[in-house]
């Protein structure tokens, strides 16, 4: 399809009247047509009113109808074909293989939620039969989950498909029975328009109310703030920075009717290299670690940004091989000029902290917006005294903390902020005692724990948890990936002493 630069407000294509925005190819800073315009307050109001009107009929659709809707979205995305991949490559600087894989993930998670709907477990149906002979008598009690209402979803910069217009937040909210209004990320408006078209067409093909989906553009933050503040919106899905997430949380909390903001924000994803595991083959471990660190120019929320290990000859060998591999690597194009600038600024700030030194850095790059992978180092005593050393640098950067004792490693674990992931590298027997102590601490700090692996790569499945205590997310009880993501957009309702004919269909005949 030909890009128009227009937003989708229900079934209508609308040209914005606000500030202009235009995508840029980060590989050469060339601007990309067409020009998009920011939505204005009346556009937000119209999209929200349509979503409000659509909520009643959409939430009453049966699970099979919603499942077919999700599958239709998936099919439509695939039918966009090469044009979607080409546009996403131009807008993000990401390679073809990465984007083709991300498209597959986007399609598969839509289909996964279709399976969730058909299984009915998301309803969490419960019944406690009446006990009239008891003193006091117990009434008949039955419960099920129902959708919250219209949801505002914010597209992410680093996943133009899997965490954007038809990404996990949108898929899980639509599966729950909630209309969705997406605020597209300004870094990839063309990709967003293409996927928005696929979604809008699916609404029409499935005979659903037009307000089930809208897509708005914005060059700044006004549209996002207005969406979160709008009384029609009942929940928010966000993936981005801690600053952005906490700003939305503040707006949501200040409303006359506060609403939940499910924000996935910052994480440095610590890896603890236990001594015996490190001694087995430190060179191979270093190579595997650098591969994870450099994946996607480090522009993942699961980038392994903190290493913790005991000093000694094995760690020295690890550092030597990691240094060699980093110095022999090439720069990678980052998603936007702004992200590249923020990476360099964050790295400069972290390197300037007392007790921090440069271990290794990739060679200077000649092309614009390049990420030079960097490994910094410090001692445990410095890390324990400086909370700022836990700051996330979004990109391929990491801090290695050298410890003199197991006690220091445990102290570092206890002092960590909330994380999306935390990992241990260990042997099966020798490291078990320290591992158990670390796990006991780390499971209170992170949503996903790994043994002898690396956090980059998040499987979309039932057991996955992509969440964690603040500031990794705004609500550590939830996940933004996997089948349990649907729970964020549902709430339980109890029906007491209802005659069978007035009960919801799902609760009849229990």
C-alpha positions as CSV (number, residue, x, y, z in Angstrom):
1,X,0.0,0.0,0.0
2,X,1.1,3.6,-0.5
3,X,1.8,5.6,2.6
4,X,-0.4,8.6,3.1
5,X,0.9,10.2,6.3
6,X,-2.6,10.0,7.8
7,X,-3.8,8.6,11.1
8,X,-6.6,6.1,11.6
9,X,-9.5,7.3,13.8
10,X,-11.8,4.3,13.7
11,X,-12.6,3.6,10.0
12,X,-11.6,7.1,8.9
13,X,-8.2,8.2,7.6
14,X,-7.4,11.6,9.1
15,X,-4.6,14.1,8.2
16,X,-3.2,15.7,11.4
17,X,-3.1,19.4,11.8
18,X,-0.4,19.7,14.5
19,X,3.4,19.7,14.4
20,X,5.0,17.8,11.5
21,X,7.1,14.7,12.0
22,X,9.1,12.8,9.4
23,X,11.0,9.5,9.7
24,X,14.7,9.5,9.3
25,X,17.0,6.7,8.1
26,X,19.6,6.5,10.9
27,X,22.2,5.0,8.6
28,X,22.6,8.2,6.7
29,X,20.3,10.8,8.3
30,X,18.2,11.0,5.2
31,X,14.5,12.0,5.7
32,X,11.8,9.7,4.5
33,X,8.5,10.6,2.9
34,X,5.7,11.1,3.7
35,X,5.3,13.9,6.2
36,X,3.1,13.0,9.2
37,X,1.4,15.5,11.4
38,X,0.6,15.4,15.1
39,X,-3.0,14.7,16.2
40,X,-4.8,17.5,18.0
41,X,-7.1,17.4,21.0
42,X,-10.2,16.9,18.9
43,X,-8.6,13.8,17.3
44,X,-7.8,12.3,20.7
45,X,-11.4,13.0,21.8
46,X,-12.9,11.5,18.7
47,X,-10.7,8.3,19.0
48,X,-11.5,7.9,22.6
49,X,-15.3,8.5,22.1
50,X,-15.3,5.8,19.4
51,X,-13.4,3.4,21.7
52,X,-15.9,4.1,24.4
53,X,-18.8,3.4,22.1
54,X,-17.1,0.2,20.8
55,X,-16.4,-1.2,24.2
56,X,-19.9,-2.4,25.0
57,X,-20.4,-4.5,21.8
58,X,-16.8,-5.6,21.6
59,X,-16.5,-6.9,25.1
60,X,-19.7,-9.0,24.4
61,X,-18.1,-10.7,21.4
62,X,-17.5,-14.4,22.0
63,X,-14.0,-15.7,22.3
64,X,-14.1,-17.3,18.9
65,X,-14.9,-14.0,17.2
66,X,-12.0,-12.3,18.9
67,X,-9.7,-15.2,18.1
68,X,-10.5,-14.9,14.4
69,X,-10.0,-11.2,14.6
70,X,-6.5,-11.6,16.0
71,X,-5.7,-14.2,13.3
72,X,-7.0,-11.9,10.6
73,X,-4.6,-9.2,11.9
74,X,-1.8,-11.7,11.7
75,X,-2.7,-12.7,8.1
76,X,-3.0,-9.0,7.0
77,X,0.5,-8.2,8.4
78,X,2.0,-11.1,6.4
79,X,0.2,-9.8,3.3
80,X,2.1,-6.5,3.6
81,X,5.1,-8.5,2.4
82,X,8.4,-7.0,1.4
83,X,7.1,-3.4,1.7
84,X,6.8,-3.7,5.5
85,X,10.3,-5.1,5.9
86,X,11.8,-2.5,3.6
87,X,10.2,0.4,5.3
88,X,11.1,-0.9,8.8
89,X,14.7,-1.3,7.7
90,X,14.8,2.3,6.4
91,X,13.3,3.8,9.5
92,X,15.3,1.8,12.1
93,X,18.6,0.8,10.7
94,X,17.8,-2.8,11.8
95,X,18.9,-5.6,9.5
96,X,16.5,-7.7,7.4
97,X,17.0,-10.9,9.4
98,X,16.1,-9.2,12.7
99,X,13.0,-7.6,11.2
100,X,11.8,-10.7,9.5
101,X,12.2,-12.5,12.8
102,X,10.3,-9.8,14.6
103,X,7.5,-9.9,12.1
104,X,7.3,-13.7,12.8
105,X,7.1,-13.0,16.5
106,X,4.4,-10.4,16.1
107,X,2.3,-12.7,14.0
108,X,2.8,-15.7,16.4
109,X,1.9,-13.7,19.5
110,X,-1.3,-12.7,17.9
111,X,-2.1,-16.3,17.1
112,X,-1.0,-17.3,20.6
113,X,-3.6,-15.0,22.1
114,X,-6.2,-16.5,19.8
115,X,-5.4,-19.9,21.4
116,X,-5.6,-18.3,24.8
117,X,-9.2,-17.1,24.0
118,X,-10.2,-20.5,22.8
119,X,-8.9,-22.2,26.0
120,X,-11.2,-20.0,28.2
121,X,-8.7,-20.1,31.1
122,X,-8.4,-16.3,30.9
123,X,-11.9,-16.1,32.4
124,X,-10.7,-17.7,35.7
125,X,-14.2,-19.0,36.4
126,X,-14.8,-19.8,40.1
127,X,-17.9,-21.1,42.0
128,X,-18.6,-21.5,45.7
129,X,-22.1,-23.2,46.0
130,X,-24.6,-21.9,48.5
131,X,-24.6,-23.4,52.0
132,X,-28.1,-22.6,53.3
133,X,-27.7,-24.8,56.4
134,X,-24.5,-23.1,57.6
135,X,-24.7,-20.4,60.2
136,X,-24.6,-17.8,58.9
137,X,-25.7,-19.1,55.5
138,X,-23.4,-18.8,52.5
139,X,-24.9,-17.5,49.3
140,X,-24.2,-18.9,45.9
141,X,-21.0,-17.1,44.6
142,X,-19.6,-17.3,41.1
143,X,-17.0,-15.1,39.4
144,X,-15.3,-14.4,36.1
145,X,-13.0,-11.9,34.5
146,X,-14.3,-9.0,32.4
147,X,-12.3,-6.5,30.3
148,X,-11.3,-3.1,31.8
149,X,-12.2,-0.9,28.9
150,X,-10.4,1.1,26.2
151,X,-6.6,0.9,26.4
152,X,-4.0,3.4,25.3
153,X,-0.9,1.6,23.9
154,X,2.5,3.4,23.2
155,X,4.6,2.1,20.4
156,X,8.2,1.3,21.4
157,X,11.3,2.6,19.6
158,X,13.3,-0.6,19.7
159,X,10.7,-3.0,18.5
160,X,8.9,-1.4,15.5
161,X,6.6,-4.5,15.1
162,X,6.6,-6.7,18.3
163,X,6.1,-3.9,20.8
164,X,4.3,-1.4,18.6
165,X,1.0,-1.0,16.7
166,X,0.1,-4.7,16.7
167,X,2.6,-5.8,19.4
168,X,2.1,-7.6,22.6
169,X,0.2,-4.9,24.5
170,X,-2.3,-4.4,21.6
171,X,-2.7,-8.2,21.1
172,X,-3.3,-8.9,24.8
173,X,-5.7,-5.9,25.2
174,X,-7.7,-6.9,22.1
175,X,-7.8,-10.5,23.3
176,X,-9.2,-9.3,26.7
177,X,-12.0,-7.4,24.9
178,X,-10.6,-3.9,25.2
179,X,-10.6,-1.4,22.3
180,X,-7.1,0.0,21.6
181,X,-5.8,3.4,20.7
182,X,-2.2,3.3,19.7
183,X,0.1,6.3,19.9
184,X,2.7,5.5,17.2
185,X,6.4,6.0,18.0
186,X,7.7,9.0,16.0
187,X,10.8,7.1,14.9
188,X,8.9,4.7,12.6
189,X,5.6,6.3,11.5
190,X,5.6,4.6,8.1
191,X,6.0,1.1,9.6
192,X,3.2,2.1,12.0
193,X,0.9,3.2,9.3
194,X,1.4,0.0,7.4
195,X,0.6,-2.2,10.4
196,X,-2.3,0.2,11.3
197,X,-3.8,-0.4,7.9
198,X,-3.6,-4.2,8.4
199,X,-5.4,-3.8,11.8
200,X,-8.0,-1.4,10.5
201,X,-8.8,-3.8,7.6
202,X,-9.1,-6.7,10.1
203,X,-11.7,-4.7,12.0
204,X,-13.7,-4.2,8.9
205,X,-13.3,-7.8,7.7
206,X,-14.5,-9.2,11.0
207,X,-17.5,-6.9,11.1
208,X,-16.5,-5.2,14.4
209,X,-17.3,-1.7,15.6
210,X,-14.9,0.8,14.0
211,X,-13.8,2.2,17.5
212,X,-12.1,-1.1,18.3
213,X,-8.9,0.4,16.9
214,X,-7.4,3.8,16.2
215,X,-3.8,5.0,15.5
216,X,-2.5,8.5,16.3
217,X,0.8,10.3,15.5
218,X,2.6,12.9,17.6
219,X,5.9,14.7,17.2
220,X,6.1,15.3,21.0
221,X,4.3,14.2,24.2
222,X,1.0,16.0,24.1
223,X,-1.1,13.2,22.5
224,X,0.2,10.6,24.8
225,X,-0.5,12.8,27.9
226,X,-4.0,13.5,26.6
227,X,-4.7,9.9,26.0
228,X,-3.7,8.8,29.5
229,X,-5.7,11.7,31.0
230,X,-8.9,11.0,29.0
231,X,-11.7,9.6,31.0
232,X,-12.6,7.0,28.4
233,X,-9.2,5.3,28.8
234,X,-9.1,2.6,31.5
235,X,-5.5,1.3,31.2
236,X,-2.2,2.0,29.6
237,X,0.5,-0.2,28.0
238,X,4.0,1.4,27.6
239,X,7.5,0.3,26.7
240,X,10.2,2.9,27.0
241,X,12.3,4.9,29.4
242,X,11.9,5.3,33.1
243,X,11.4,9.0,32.6
244,X,8.6,8.4,30.1
245,X,6.9,5.7,32.1
246,X,7.0,7.5,35.4
247,X,5.5,10.6,33.7
248,X,2.6,8.6,32.4
249,X,2.1,7.0,35.9
250,X,1.9,10.5,37.4
251,X,-0.8,11.6,34.9
252,X,-2.8,8.4,35.5
253,X,-2.6,8.7,39.3
254,X,-3.7,12.4,39.2
255,X,-7.0,11.6,37.3
256,X,-10.3,11.8,39.1
257,X,-10.4,8.1,38.4
258,X,-6.8,6.8,38.5
259,X,-6.0,4.0,36.1
260,X,-3.2,1.4,35.9
261,X,-0.2,2.1,33.7
262,X,1.7,-1.1,32.8
263,X,5.0,0.4,32.0
264,X,8.1,-1.6,31.1
265,X,11.0,0.7,31.7
266,X,14.7,0.3,32.7
267,X,16.9,-2.7,33.6
268,X,20.6,-3.5,33.6
269,X,20.0,-7.3,33.8
270,X,22.9,-8.4,36.1
271,X,24.9,-11.5,35.4
272,X,26.8,-13.2,38.3
273,X,29.8,-15.2,37.1
274,X,30.5,-17.7,39.8
275,X,34.2,-18.7,40.2
276,X,34.1,-22.3,39.3
277,X,32.0,-21.7,36.2
278,X,34.4,-18.9,35.2
279,X,37.4,-21.2,35.5
280,X,36.0,-23.9,33.2
281,X,36.4,-21.8,30.0
282,X,36.6,-18.1,30.5
283,X,37.4,-17.3,26.9
284,X,34.3,-19.0,25.5
285,X,32.2,-17.4,28.2
286,X,33.6,-14.0,27.2
287,X,32.8,-14.5,23.5
288,X,29.2,-15.6,24.3
289,X,28.8,-12.6,26.6
290,X,30.0,-10.1,24.1
291,X,27.7,-11.6,21.4
292,X,24.8,-11.0,23.8
293,X,26.0,-7.5,24.7
294,X,26.3,-6.5,21.0
295,X,23.0,-8.0,19.8
296,X,20.9,-5.3,18.1
297,X,23.5,-2.7,19.2
298,X,22.4,-3.4,22.8
299,X,19.0,-1.8,22.2
300,X,17.1,-4.4,24.2
301,X,15.5,-4.0,27.5
302,X,17.2,-7.3,28.4
303,X,20.7,-6.1,27.4
304,X,23.2,-7.6,30.0
305,X,24.5,-4.3,31.3
306,X,26.1,-5.5,34.6
307,X,28.6,-8.2,35.2
308,X,29.6,-9.3,38.7
309,X,32.6,-11.7,39.3
310,X,35.4,-12.6,41.7
311,X,38.9,-11.3,40.9
312,X,41.5,-13.8,39.9
313,X,43.3,-15.4,36.9
314,X,40.1,-16.7,35.3
315,X,38.5,-13.3,35.3
316,X,41.7,-11.8,33.9
317,X,41.4,-14.3,31.0
318,X,37.7,-13.4,30.5
319,X,38.6,-9.7,30.4
320,X,41.4,-10.3,27.9
321,X,39.2,-12.2,25.5
322,X,36.3,-9.8,25.8
323,X,38.6,-6.9,25.2
324,X,40.0,-8.6,22.1
325,X,36.5,-9.4,20.7
326,X,35.2,-5.8,21.4
327,X,38.2,-4.2,19.8
328,X,37.8,-6.3,16.7
329,X,34.1,-5.5,16.3
330,X,32.5,-2.9,14.2
331,X,30.0,-0.2,15.1
332,X,26.3,-0.7,14.6
333,X,23.7,1.8,13.5
334,X,21.4,2.8,16.4
335,X,17.7,3.4,16.0
336,X,17.7,7.2,15.9
337,X,20.1,10.1,16.2
338,X,18.6,10.9,19.6
339,X,19.2,7.4,20.9
340,X,22.8,7.5,19.6
341,X,23.3,10.8,21.4
342,X,21.8,9.5,24.6
343,X,24.0,6.4,24.5
344,X,27.2,8.5,24.2
345,X,26.0,10.9,26.9
346,X,25.1,8.1,29.3
347,X,28.3,6.3,28.7
348,X,30.3,9.5,29.3
349,X,28.5,10.0,32.6
350,X,29.0,6.5,33.8
351,X,32.7,6.5,32.9
352,X,33.2,9.7,34.8
353,X,32.0,8.2,38.1
354,X,34.7,7.7,40.8
355,X,36.4,4.3,40.6
356,X,35.2,3.5,37.1
357,X,37.7,2.8,34.3
358,X,37.5,1.9,30.7
359,X,38.3,-1.8,29.9
360,X,37.6,-2.0,26.2
361,X,35.8,-0.2,23.4
362,X,35.1,-0.9,19.8
363,X,37.0,1.2,17.3
364,X,35.6,4.6,16.3
365,X,33.0,4.5,13.5
366,X,32.9,6.7,10.5
367,X,29.2,6.5,9.8
368,X,26.6,8.5,11.7
369,X,24.6,7.2,14.7
370,X,26.9,4.3,15.4
371,X,27.1,2.4,18.7
372,X,30.7,1.6,19.8
373,X,30.3,-1.3,22.2
374,X,32.0,-0.5,25.5
375,X,33.0,-2.4,28.7
376,X,33.7,-0.4,31.8
377,X,35.0,-1.8,35.1
378,X,34.9,-0.9,38.8
379,X,35.5,-2.5,42.2
380,X,32.7,-3.8,44.5
381,X,33.4,-1.2,47.2
382,X,32.8,1.6,44.7
383,X,29.6,0.0,43.3
384,X,28.1,-0.5,46.7
385,X,28.6,3.2,47.6
386,X,27.4,4.7,44.4
387,X,23.7,4.0,43.4
388,X,24.3,5.9,40.2
389,X,26.5,3.0,38.9
390,X,23.2,1.1,38.4
391,X,22.0,3.6,35.8
392,X,21.0,2.0,32.5
393,X,22.9,3.0,29.4
394,X,20.6,2.1,26.5
395,X,22.9,0.4,24.0
396,X,25.8,-2.0,23.9
397,X,27.5,-0.9,27.2
398,X,28.3,-2.8,30.3
399,X,29.9,-2.4,33.7
400,X,32.0,-5.2,35.2
401,X,32.2,-5.2,39.0
402,X,35.1,-7.1,40.5
403,X,34.6,-8.6,43.9
404,X,37.1,-10.0,46.5
405,X,34.6,-12.3,48.2
406,X,31.3,-14.1,48.0
407,X,30.0,-11.7,50.6
408,X,30.6,-8.8,48.3
409,X,28.7,-10.5,45.5
410,X,25.7,-11.1,47.9
411,X,25.9,-7.5,49.0
412,X,25.7,-6.3,45.4
413,X,22.7,-8.6,44.8
414,X,20.9,-7.2,47.8
415,X,21.5,-3.6,46.7
416,X,20.1,-4.0,43.2
417,X,17.1,-2.1,42.0
418,X,14.2,-4.1,40.4
419,X,15.3,-5.9,37.2
420,X,13.6,-7.7,34.2
421,X,16.2,-10.4,34.4
422,X,19.1,-11.7,36.6
423,X,21.4,-14.6,35.7
424,X,24.0,-16.9,37.2
425,X,26.8,-18.8,35.5
426,X,27.7,-21.8,37.7
427,X,28.7,-25.4,37.7
428,X,26.3,-28.1,38.8
429,X,27.8,-28.9,42.2
430,X,30.7,-26.7,43.3
431,X,28.9,-23.3,43.1
432,X,25.6,-24.6,44.6
433,X,25.7,-23.0,48.0
434,X,26.5,-19.5,46.8
435,X,24.0,-19.9,44.0
436,X,21.2,-20.8,46.4
437,X,21.9,-17.6,48.4
438,X,22.0,-15.5,45.3
439,X,18.8,-16.9,43.9
440,X,17.0,-16.3,47.2
441,X,17.9,-12.6,46.8
442,X,17.5,-12.3,43.1
443,X,14.0,-13.7,42.9
444,X,13.0,-10.7,44.9
445,X,14.7,-8.3,42.4
446,X,13.8,-9.7,39.0
447,X,11.0,-11.2,37.0
448,X,13.1,-13.8,35.1
449,X,16.1,-15.8,36.5
450,X,18.5,-17.5,34.2
451,X,21.1,-20.2,34.7
452,X,24.1,-20.5,32.3
453,X,22.5,-18.3,29.7
454,X,22.1,-14.7,28.5
455,X,19.0,-12.6,28.9
456,X,18.7,-11.3,25.3
457,X,15.9,-13.2,23.5
458,X,12.5,-13.4,25.2
459,X,10.3,-16.5,24.3
460,X,6.6,-15.7,23.8
461,X,4.9,-18.5,25.7
462,X,2.8,-19.3,28.8
463,X,5.7,-19.5,31.4
464,X,7.5,-16.4,30.3
465,X,7.6,-13.4,32.7
466,X,8.8,-10.1,31.2
467,X,8.4,-7.9,34.1
468,X,9.9,-7.2,37.5
469,X,9.9,-4.8,40.5
470,X,10.1,-1.1,39.9
471,X,11.9,0.5,38.1
472,X,12.0,-2.5,35.7
473,X,8.2,-2.1,35.5
474,X,5.5,0.0,37.1
475,X,3.8,-3.2,38.5
476,X,6.0,-6.2,39.3
477,X,3.0,-8.5,39.5
478,X,2.5,-8.4,35.7
479,X,4.2,-9.4,32.5
480,X,4.1,-7.8,29.1
481,X,5.1,-11.0,27.3
482,X,3.4,-14.4,27.4
483,X,-0.1,-15.5,27.9
484,X,-0.4,-13.9,31.3
485,X,-0.1,-10.5,29.7
486,X,-3.9,-10.6,29.1
487,X,-4.4,-10.4,32.9
488,X,-3.4,-6.8,32.9
489,X,-6.5,-5.8,31.0
490,X,-9.1,-7.9,33.0
491,X,-10.7,-7.5,36.4
492,X,-12.8,-10.1,38.4
493,X,-16.5,-9.7,39.0
494,X,-18.5,-11.8,41.5
495,X,-22.2,-12.7,41.0
496,X,-24.0,-13.5,44.2
497,X,-27.3,-15.4,44.4
498,X,-28.0,-14.8,40.7
499,X,-30.8,-16.9,39.1
500,X,-29.4,-19.0,36.3
501,X,-31.2,-17.0,33.6
502,X,-29.4,-13.8,34.6
503,X,-25.9,-15.2,34.9
504,X,-23.3,-14.6,32.2
505,X,-23.3,-17.5,29.8
506,X,-19.9,-18.6,31.0
507,X,-21.2,-19.1,34.6
508,X,-24.4,-20.9,33.8
509,X,-24.7,-24.6,34.5
510,X,-21.8,-24.8,37.0
